[in-house]
Amino acid sequence: MGINTERDVEANLQIGPTDSGMVRLFIEADGVEIPMDFEPEEADEIAEEIRAAAEAARILTSGGKR
């Protein structure tokens, strides 16, 4: 399984701050819950990676046109 392997799985994603000052990504799918906590600086890095991936996906789907 890799990033390009499609799966027919439905999941819920919640993102928010915790009481302890962390940023939590909370994923729930098929009765499995995965809480992932990050320092705010790590969350900023993840957000940058998501933005970069979104831009790359736009370029791929537009044939290289912006």
Helices and strands as residue ranges (DSSP letters): E 12-17, E 23-29, E 32-38, H 40-61
